[in-house]
């Protein structure tokens, strides 16, 4: 019997921590879980829920910047991914964006 004790993989895809993203239309993260699969995910910017689109084909989560108006330049992205047996992984990244 195989036990899944490994948390899902989660990494920034098209940007780096502390990067200016003023000219970006969207940000993308790569996610995967080799054994049980992805059960759920949650994205937040500055502590507020944001809509992330999951693409199983590309193993990615995408956030579209047109969904939200920003009033300050510095922002904190937090994404939590849970697999089907409850293993959890969290990533946090700071990004900057002109108003």
Secondary structure, 3 states (H helix, E strand, C coil): CCCCCCCCEEEECCCCCCEECCCCCEEEEEEECCCCCEEEEEEEECCEEECCEEECCCCEEEEEHHHCCCCCCEEEEEEEEEECCCCEEEEEEEEECCC
